[in-house]
Structures are given as C-alpha cells and as structure tokens.
Amino acid sequence: MSRQVFLYDPPERFVAGTVGLPGRRTFFLQASAGVRVTSVALEKTQVAALAERMEELLDEVVRRSGGSAPVPAVVPAEITDSAPLASPVEEEFRVGTMALAWDGDEERMIVEAQALVELDADSDDDLAAAEERLLQDEENGPPMLRVRLTGTQARAFAKRALDVVNAGRPPCPLCSLPLDPEGHVCPRQNGYRRDA
C-alpha cells in the first residue's frame, strides 16, 4: 500500500490543541485548508519538544540572516489563535516520529509528523537499520502529515503549543508533580495527602 501524505502548503490553520480535562487530555496537531481538516494525536512531551525546537530554529534563522528573514521576533497580536480545535476531532493516526526543517529558498518551516510504527528487531543494530529503511521509504512508508509554514505562522504555532502544554494541572510547589483536583500525594511530604 502506498504512503498517505496529508500535505498542507500552506495551511489556513495549523495548531496544537487538546480534547479532555486536565490530567486526562489527548493532544493533537490539526491542519486545515478549506473544508479539509487533518488531526493527528501525539504526546504532551512531543508537542512541547516540537514547539521549543521550532522556536530555536526560528531564532537561528533570524540570527544567520542578520535579521533579514521574514520571521517575527514575537507573534503579531492579530494572528494569535486561541480558538478550539475544529470539530469533530477525528484522529488520522498517532505520531511516532517528527521532523522539522527550514527551507531557505522558499523561506518556509517544514513540519513532518509520521505515524507510529511497531518494528520487530532482534538487536539494537537491526532496529536502527529497520528505522532507517522506514524513514527512507518515500513510496511505502507510514502515513505522514507535512505542513509548510511561513515564519509568522511557525512563530504563532509555537506560542500556542507552549500555551496549550502549560495550561494543564498546576504543579505542586514542593515536588513539581501535577496537582490533581482530588488532591496530591506529595513524595516530599512523605506521602502526606495534600488537598488541591
């Protein structure tokens, strides 16, 4: 079966968002253009890593261009997107591997999210070889979401993604673990139950 690539070049909207209550949220990347909407599920840590790395890459692009790249230092207020994910949120796949690149010729950020794939291997060397073959297989690889963003769109995505990640449960002031609405058993308090 040939690889399914969900391509948005450029998207009208590309955001990170969640479904569910804090502590039980499912994280999604969602791209849309016209009536087409693609949602892929991923872990909170993947969203945070993507947003942080995107910020670092944009800062590096600005630094290397001497400030002439079309990348704003901060997100312009008029393009800030705080709307919820488009409904219904239908998961196309769960993300396993992500890639990020800057196309200097087109001045675009390229984001790729590839479906999670289970690989069978007898050793670490076999696993590494299988992963490499999978990444190089353009024809028959797993489904992929590929999005090409302007510098402004990428900056807006990164800001919103970090806001979404940080909007979860507040951390315990003693141990930094998330506080549940039902209370929190803090390891720094030797198991003493602290109400939220």
Legacy VTK file of the C-alpha trace (Angstrom):
# vtk DataFile Version 3.0
C-alpha trace
ASCII
DATASET POLYDATA
POINTS 196 float
0.000 0.000 0.000
1.395 3.415 -0.876
2.134 6.054 1.713
-0.618 8.537 2.544
0.725 12.085 2.860
-1.520 14.822 4.224
0.082 17.908 2.638
-0.765 21.489 3.610
1.257 24.031 1.630
0.328 26.405 3.169
-2.398 25.597 5.689
-5.071 28.126 6.546
-4.656 26.992 10.139
-2.102 24.783 11.923
-2.448 24.456 15.690
-1.826 22.237 18.672
-4.812 21.600 20.906
-6.360 19.180 23.350
-9.521 17.229 23.962
-10.471 16.314 27.517
-9.940 17.589 31.030
-6.525 18.442 32.512
-4.838 15.255 33.630
-6.739 13.264 31.014
-6.122 15.369 27.916
-5.325 14.000 24.491
-3.034 16.249 22.461
-3.490 16.857 18.734
-1.857 18.666 15.855
-4.537 19.940 13.480
-4.023 21.354 9.993
-6.796 22.750 7.835
-7.322 24.327 4.440
-10.797 24.944 3.078
-13.056 22.068 4.135
-10.111 19.675 4.600
-9.069 19.056 8.219
-6.403 16.600 9.418
-5.908 15.795 13.107
-3.100 13.609 14.450
-2.670 12.561 18.090
0.591 12.852 19.986
2.020 13.046 23.473
2.272 16.227 25.526
6.061 15.942 25.548
6.092 15.737 21.737
4.070 18.960 21.497
6.424 20.697 23.923
9.537 19.439 22.117
8.166 20.492 18.703
7.286 23.994 19.917
10.611 24.517 21.716
12.660 23.264 18.782
10.615 25.368 16.362
11.358 28.495 18.449
15.080 27.621 18.492
15.146 27.042 14.739
13.326 30.319 14.013
15.741 32.217 16.277
18.675 30.591 14.448
17.211 31.552 11.051
16.903 35.178 12.199
20.441 35.159 13.609
22.008 33.671 10.473
20.140 36.037 8.163
21.202 39.071 10.162
17.544 39.864 10.859
16.501 39.936 7.206
14.498 36.659 7.277
10.693 37.062 7.269
10.406 35.751 10.828
8.943 37.993 13.547
10.621 38.110 16.952
7.207 37.742 18.615
3.787 36.704 17.358
1.780 39.636 15.963
-1.379 40.084 18.063
-3.659 39.990 15.011
-2.750 36.380 14.159
-2.919 34.929 17.667
-5.189 31.857 17.511
-6.886 30.774 20.713
-9.912 29.074 19.134
-10.585 25.413 19.947
-9.771 22.602 17.553
-12.185 22.217 14.642
-14.851 19.633 15.469
-15.259 16.776 15.144
-11.673 15.838 16.012
-11.036 12.579 14.159
-7.589 11.073 14.697
-5.907 10.062 11.423
-3.002 8.425 13.253
-0.796 8.634 16.366
2.508 10.402 15.776
5.732 8.467 16.263
8.463 10.439 14.504
8.603 14.175 13.860
10.940 16.223 11.698
11.487 19.949 11.404
13.398 21.904 8.751
13.781 25.388 7.286
13.565 25.767 3.502
15.820 28.774 2.883
14.848 29.122 -0.790
11.111 29.295 -0.103
11.558 30.766 3.405
9.235 28.180 4.918
9.262 25.990 8.018
8.561 22.347 7.164
6.927 20.192 9.829
6.541 16.458 9.302
4.710 14.124 11.661
4.906 10.439 10.766
2.664 7.688 12.158
3.894 5.485 14.965
5.062 2.112 13.658
5.889 -1.030 15.617
9.172 -2.560 14.422
10.328 -6.104 15.147
14.077 -6.479 15.588
16.366 -8.909 17.364
19.085 -6.404 18.256
19.710 -2.663 18.508
21.570 -2.767 15.179
18.613 -4.469 13.477
16.237 -1.914 14.999
18.382 1.014 13.812
18.560 -0.465 10.302
14.774 -1.022 10.212
14.127 2.563 11.375
16.461 3.936 8.695
14.748 1.904 5.948
11.365 3.137 7.160
12.430 6.780 7.103
13.915 6.455 3.601
10.863 4.687 2.118
9.019 7.532 0.379
6.783 5.117 -1.529
5.513 2.686 1.116
6.181 4.350 4.475
3.625 5.060 7.191
1.118 7.929 6.891
2.568 11.409 7.273
1.329 14.942 7.911
3.527 17.507 6.118
2.931 21.219 6.704
4.805 24.177 5.201
4.539 27.365 7.287
5.657 30.950 6.917
7.890 32.297 9.670
4.926 34.144 11.164
2.715 31.032 11.118
5.500 28.980 12.711
6.014 31.550 15.484
2.248 31.600 16.167
2.100 27.783 16.236
5.000 27.545 18.708
3.488 30.109 21.076
0.074 28.471 21.092
1.573 24.981 21.501
3.562 26.061 24.569
0.452 27.764 25.989
-1.563 24.545 25.499
1.126 22.436 27.193
1.329 24.840 30.142
-2.466 25.043 30.546
-2.673 21.675 32.306
-2.753 20.931 36.005
-0.739 23.287 38.210
2.484 21.871 39.660
2.941 21.087 43.344
5.103 23.834 44.913
7.183 21.205 46.728
7.775 18.388 44.224
6.653 19.923 40.905
4.418 16.936 40.096
0.940 17.850 38.786
-1.768 18.525 41.352
-4.973 16.555 40.832
-8.380 18.069 41.681
-8.866 15.159 44.139
-5.642 16.004 45.972
-1.990 15.078 45.697
0.252 12.567 47.450
3.496 14.517 47.580
6.722 12.483 47.819
8.408 15.432 49.527
5.791 15.233 52.285
6.415 11.503 52.836
3.038 10.610 51.369
1.026 13.155 53.349
-2.094 13.865 51.272
-2.396 17.496 50.364
-5.747 18.798 49.087
-5.636 20.935 45.933
LINES 1 197
196 0 1 2 3 4 5 6 7 8 9 10 11 12 13 14 15 16 17 18 19 20 21 22 23 24 25 26 27 28 29 30 31 32 33 34 35 36 37 38 39 40 41 42 43 44 45 46 47 48 49 50 51 52 53 54 55 56 57 58 59 60 61 62 63 64 65 66 67 68 69 70 71 72 73 74 75 76 77 78 79 80 81 82 83 84 85 86 87 88 89 90 91 92 93 94 95 96 97 98 99 100 101 102 103 104 105 106 107 108 109 110 111 112 113 114 115 116 117 118 119 120 121 122 123 124 125 126 127 128 129 130 131 132 133 134 135 136 137 138 139 140 141 142 143 144 145 146 147 148 149 150 151 152 153 154 155 156 157 158 159 160 161 162 163 164 165 166 167 168 169 170 171 172 173 174 175 176 177 178 179 180 181 182 183 184 185 186 187 188 189 190 191 192 193 194 195
